[in-house]
Amino acid sequence: MYWLFKRAGVSVPAPPISTAFGLRIFTGLVGVLLAVLVSGFNENVTKVAMPDIRGAMGLSVDQGTWLLAVYSATSISAMAFSPWCAATFSIRRFTLCAIAAFMLLGILCPLAPNPKVLMLLRTLQGFAAGALPPMLMSVALRFLPPGIRLYGLGSYALTATFGPSFGTPLAAWWVDYAGWQWAFWQIIPFSLLAMACVAWGLPQDPLRLERFKQFDWRGLLLGLPGLILLVLGLELGQWQNWFASPMIRVFIVGGLGLLVLFFINEWSHPLPFFKLQLLKIRNLAHALLTLGGVLFVLMAVIKIPSAYLAQIQGYRPQETAPLMLLVALPQLLALPLVVALCNLRWVDCRWVLAIGLGLLALACGIGSQVTSVWSRENFYGLQAIQIIAQPMAVIPLLMLATGSLNPADGPFASAWFNTVKGFSAVAAGSVLQVLTVNREHFHSMMLVDRVGNTSWIATTPNLARRIHEQAMVLASSDLYLYMAGLALFLVVLIPFGPTRIYPPGSVVGAVK
């Protein structure tokens, strides 16, 4: 009937698109989840395969450092702006284009004829990869009915818990057994499968090109370079000795200045990329703040044992894989169980969050007892605690962040959540580098003072090596204690921050 009126020239609204949950919507959600996980795995490729890439393509140390930095900068900046693009071009169409571009650029990266082309391809691939994570939250918020929406958001939590722990050993396996090129090409079958699931499963919304009439050009020109400069400054800061480098000063000060102007512009723009007014929602503001702290702790509990085993015990990335997999694989079971717990109306997710943070603090407290004789097996107990602690610290945040939002605010919440998630991971990595260097230096000086004669130590290689190892052990212990303190601080914030939120669909209003 719609088409009869349309052919007769009668103006009628388009028929509503069927979004009833079923096999097709579920398949589309799985496709987006697979694409997001693969993009997360791909982030670790250049870190793990860097020695092989430098040897094969003749990259210098500087070029290798930039190769890592530009991918992070472009992927995080894409997270901020992709929800607007998805609302304009449709989630289905935009996701398919992002996956296709991500896969094509991944195929081309190992075929690059020189380092400059590789840098360009990796930069562009960062944009494509960063566009994908917000789509997962957008699909869960829009297409899933209230009763199971939290399970969809739980799948998003896999990108914060399962992805980082599984991606590194997977990339190490490809590098060791198939060649560094296949670490890039591993995305091909997964991307094709993801595209097939998305194409069949997600409804096709109409184009909304009229949104370009209110396009936030000023916001794009301020926010995009601001985010890129700030992330580059954080990624390259340690390598350039931070503010001793004029380049880092320009990156960080310039990036912060542009972002201040960006948020001023967003406050009054009729169709912004970021809706700052949402931060008035108490639960969302608390969730974003706590998310930054939780990701800091999660990043630390991955990096500390990996660095310790590599420097003290001489482990290769492949040898640390069982430690990472011990946390990653059980997440596939632990996450649904935590979601089921939070989906019970009588369970207050704030206390689930408190227990999760407390368990993270406990694991870090135990880790602070590390000694120079610890091996991989000594970390298994800590990782076992994290299996349940990580989802208990992430799922409630997703519930708090989205439970009080209107459906129309979904894209804005996705932009906020994903940008904070990506930026926090980069900031955590930079802060951990600074803390590690400072604590190692401090403990080295203290140990040297105890021994007495610095010149004698320099002529005794074995003693110098032992002092360095002990300084590394003590620094690792300090970092664990810092993370335990941060987790406990986040627990203390809970009674003063979020209000009670009920599972989606259980009651209306849901605040107590």
Secondary structure, 3 states (H helix, E strand, C coil): CHHHHHHCCCCCCCCCCCCCCCHHHHHHHHHHHHHHHHHHHHHCHHHHHHHHHHHHHCCCHHHHHHHHHHHHHHHHHHHHHHHHHHHHHCHHHHHHHHHHHHHHHHHHHHHCCCHHHHHHHHHHHHHHHHCCHHHHHHHHHHHCCHHHHHHHHHHHHHHHHHHHHHHHHHHHHHHHHCCHHHHHHCHHHHHHHHHHHHHHHCCCCCCCHHHHHHCCHHHHHHHHHHHHHHHHHHHHCCCCCHHHCHHHHHHHHHHHHHHHHHHHHHHHCCCCCCCHHHHHCHHHHHHHHHHHHHHHHHHHHHHHHHHHHHHCCCCCHHHHHHHHHHHHCCHHHHHHHHHHHHCCCCCCHHHHHHHHHHHHHHHHHHHCCCCCCCCHHHHHHHHHHHHHHHHHHHHHHHHHHHCCCCHHHHHHHHHHHHHHHHHHHHHHHHHHHHHHHHHHHHHHHHHHHHHCCHHHHHCCHHHHHHHHHHHHHHHHHHHHHHHHHHHHHHHHHHHHCCCCECCCCCCCCCEC
